[in-house]
Amino acid sequence: MNPDEIRSLLVSEANAILNIPISDAYRQAVDLIVEQVNIKKGKLVTSGMGKAGQVAQNMATTFSSTGTPAVFLHPSEAQHGDLGILQENDIVLAISNSGKTREIIELISLAKVLIPGIKFIVVTSDPDSLLAQKADICLATGNPDEVCALGLTPTTSTTVMTVIGDILVVGTMRKIKFSPADYAKRHHGGYLGDKSREMSK
């Protein structure tokens, strides 16, 4: 690839991020996460299939490292017993670009049988999808075109999903007033652990 082609890809992905729809749903999502996890002592359970599942795993680890306990639940494994990880006061953050992912839609139905009243935040490109309709809060990606040469491989969509997760993490950190000292308690090794301990002195 030549420099112009690379620059074009960067511009496409940057524009997709800048075009993420901004709404009050972000405040609502952060408030709900803080209420259920940080106040009521539930946990955040993230879920997604394929590449969206990898983004969901990243969200779970980032939330956990910043004061909001979270775990990843594979939607297929949920149907074979792992659904039992859900408890009262938990909240589910489900990701599906299409909003049609069968396993995620089924996860919502199964979870509501196990924990009636459990709340769902959904990240999807289609705010009119069946998944979005089942959600308590829907965060739309803006449905960007993939930079993949075929227009099929999750590329730009997963970039946008990751950024949406970052917005939720940062918003939650601010609301719970997560400090360098809090960070240091969760990072005992490596550069970040050293840096957070230095900041908290």
C-alpha positions as CSV (number, residue, x, y, z in Angstrom):
1,M,0.0,0.0,0.0
2,N,1.2,3.5,-0.8
3,P,1.1,6.4,1.7
4,D,-2.0,7.9,0.0
5,E,-3.9,4.6,0.4
6,I,-3.0,4.4,4.0
7,R,-4.0,8.0,4.7
8,S,-7.3,7.3,3.0
9,L,-8.0,4.4,5.4
10,L,-7.1,6.6,8.4
11,V,-9.4,9.3,7.2
12,S,-12.3,6.9,6.7
13,E,-11.9,5.4,10.2
14,A,-11.5,8.8,11.8
15,N,-14.6,10.1,10.1
16,A,-16.5,7.0,11.3
17,I,-15.6,7.8,14.9
18,L,-16.5,11.5,14.5
19,N,-19.9,10.4,13.1
20,I,-20.9,8.2,16.0
21,P,-24.4,9.5,17.0
22,I,-24.3,11.4,20.2
23,S,-27.3,11.3,22.4
24,D,-28.5,11.2,26.0
25,A,-28.3,7.4,25.8
26,Y,-24.7,7.6,26.9
27,R,-25.5,9.4,30.1
28,Q,-28.3,6.9,30.7
29,A,-26.0,4.0,30.1
30,V,-23.3,5.3,32.5
31,D,-25.9,6.0,35.2
32,L,-27.4,2.5,34.8
33,I,-23.9,0.9,35.0
34,V,-23.0,2.8,38.1
35,E,-26.4,2.1,39.8
36,Q,-26.3,-1.6,39.2
37,V,-22.6,-2.3,39.6
38,N,-21.0,0.3,41.7
39,I,-23.9,1.0,44.0
40,K,-26.0,-2.2,44.1
41,K,-22.9,-4.4,43.7
42,G,-23.9,-6.4,40.7
43,K,-21.5,-6.7,37.7
44,L,-21.4,-5.8,34.1
45,V,-21.7,-8.7,31.8
46,T,-20.5,-8.1,28.2
47,S,-21.4,-10.3,25.2
48,G,-21.0,-10.5,21.5
49,M,-20.2,-13.0,18.7
50,G,-17.2,-13.1,16.5
51,K,-15.3,-9.8,16.2
52,A,-17.9,-8.1,18.2
53,G,-17.3,-10.6,20.9
54,Q,-13.6,-9.7,20.9
55,V,-14.5,-6.1,21.4
56,A,-16.9,-7.1,24.3
57,Q,-14.0,-9.0,25.9
58,N,-11.8,-5.9,25.7
59,M,-14.6,-3.8,27.3
60,A,-15.0,-6.2,30.2
61,T,-11.3,-6.1,31.0
62,T,-11.1,-2.4,30.7
63,F,-14.1,-1.8,33.0
64,S,-12.7,-4.3,35.5
65,S,-9.4,-2.5,35.6
66,T,-11.0,0.8,36.3
67,G,-13.3,0.0,39.2
68,T,-16.3,-1.5,37.6
69,P,-16.3,-5.3,37.9
70,A,-17.1,-6.9,34.5
71,V,-17.0,-10.3,32.8
72,F,-17.4,-11.6,29.3
73,L,-20.2,-14.1,28.6
74,H,-20.0,-16.0,25.3
75,P,-23.5,-16.1,23.9
76,S,-23.2,-19.7,22.6
77,E,-21.7,-21.0,25.9
78,A,-24.5,-19.2,27.7
79,Q,-26.9,-21.7,26.2
80,H,-24.9,-24.6,27.7
81,G,-24.8,-23.5,31.3
82,D,-22.6,-20.4,31.4
83,L,-25.8,-18.3,31.7
84,G,-25.6,-19.2,35.4
85,I,-23.0,-16.4,35.8
86,L,-25.9,-13.9,35.9
87,Q,-27.1,-12.7,39.3
88,E,-29.4,-10.1,40.7
89,N,-28.4,-6.5,39.9
90,D,-26.2,-7.6,37.0
91,I,-26.5,-5.6,33.8
92,V,-25.7,-6.9,30.3
93,L,-23.9,-4.9,27.6
94,A,-24.5,-6.8,24.3
95,I,-22.8,-5.9,21.0
96,S,-24.1,-6.8,17.5
97,N,-23.3,-4.8,14.4
98,S,-26.3,-6.0,12.5
99,G,-28.7,-6.1,15.5
100,K,-29.8,-9.5,14.1
101,T,-27.2,-11.9,15.7
102,R,-29.3,-14.9,16.7
103,E,-27.2,-15.9,19.7
104,I,-27.4,-12.4,21.2
105,I,-31.1,-12.1,20.7
106,E,-31.6,-15.5,22.3
107,L,-29.3,-14.5,25.1
108,I,-31.6,-11.6,26.0
109,S,-34.6,-13.8,26.1
110,L,-32.9,-16.5,28.2
111,A,-31.4,-13.9,30.6
112,K,-34.8,-12.4,31.2
113,V,-36.2,-15.8,32.1
114,L,-33.4,-16.4,34.6
115,I,-33.3,-12.8,36.0
116,P,-36.7,-11.1,35.3
117,G,-36.1,-7.4,35.0
118,I,-32.4,-7.6,34.1
119,K,-31.4,-4.6,32.1
120,F,-29.7,-4.6,28.7
121,I,-27.5,-2.0,27.0
122,V,-27.1,-2.7,23.3
123,V,-24.5,-1.4,20.8
124,T,-25.6,-1.9,17.2
125,S,-25.5,-0.2,13.8
126,D,-29.3,-0.6,13.4
127,P,-31.3,1.2,16.0
128,D,-34.5,-0.2,14.5
129,S,-33.3,-3.9,14.7
130,L,-35.0,-6.5,16.8
131,L,-32.1,-6.4,19.2
132,A,-32.4,-2.7,19.7
133,Q,-36.1,-3.0,20.3
134,K,-35.4,-5.5,23.1
135,A,-32.8,-3.2,24.8
136,D,-33.4,-0.9,27.7
137,I,-30.7,1.5,26.2
138,C,-29.5,1.4,22.6
139,L,-26.2,3.0,21.5
140,A,-26.0,3.4,17.7
141,T,-22.7,3.1,15.9
142,G,-23.7,5.3,12.9
143,N,-23.5,2.2,10.6
144,P,-20.1,3.1,9.0
145,D,-18.9,1.4,5.8
146,E,-16.2,-1.1,6.4
147,V,-12.7,-0.1,5.1
148,C,-12.3,-3.8,4.1
149,A,-11.7,-4.0,0.3
150,L,-14.7,-6.3,0.1
151,G,-16.9,-4.1,2.4
152,L,-17.6,-7.2,4.5
153,T,-14.8,-7.8,7.1
154,P,-15.5,-6.1,10.5
155,T,-13.0,-3.3,10.5
156,T,-14.4,0.2,10.8
157,S,-17.4,-1.2,12.7
158,T,-15.2,-2.8,15.4
159,T,-13.2,0.4,15.6
160,V,-16.4,2.4,16.3
161,M,-17.6,-0.3,18.8
162,T,-14.3,0.0,20.7
163,V,-14.6,3.8,20.9
164,I,-18.1,3.5,22.2
165,G,-16.8,1.2,24.9
166,D,-14.1,3.8,25.8
167,I,-16.7,6.5,26.1
168,L,-18.7,4.3,28.6
169,V,-15.5,3.4,30.6
170,V,-14.4,7.0,30.8
171,G,-17.8,8.3,31.7
172,T,-18.1,5.6,34.4
173,M,-14.7,6.4,35.8
174,R,-15.6,10.1,36.1
175,K,-18.9,9.4,37.8
176,I,-17.4,7.1,40.4
177,K,-14.4,9.4,40.8
178,F,-11.9,6.7,40.1
179,S,-8.4,7.8,41.3
180,P,-4.8,6.9,40.6
181,A,-4.7,5.3,44.0
182,D,-7.8,3.1,43.0
183,Y,-6.0,2.3,39.8
184,A,-2.8,1.3,41.6
185,K,-4.7,-1.2,43.7
186,R,-5.7,-3.1,40.6
187,H,-2.3,-2.8,38.8
188,H,0.5,-4.3,40.9
189,G,3.0,-4.8,38.1
190,G,4.3,-3.3,34.9
191,Y,4.7,0.3,33.8
192,L,1.1,1.3,34.4
193,G,1.3,0.0,38.0
194,D,4.4,2.0,38.7
195,K,3.0,5.1,37.0
196,S,-0.3,4.9,39.0
197,R,1.5,4.5,42.3
198,E,3.7,7.5,41.5
199,M,0.6,9.6,40.7
200,S,-1.2,8.6,43.9
201,K,1.7,9.7,46.2
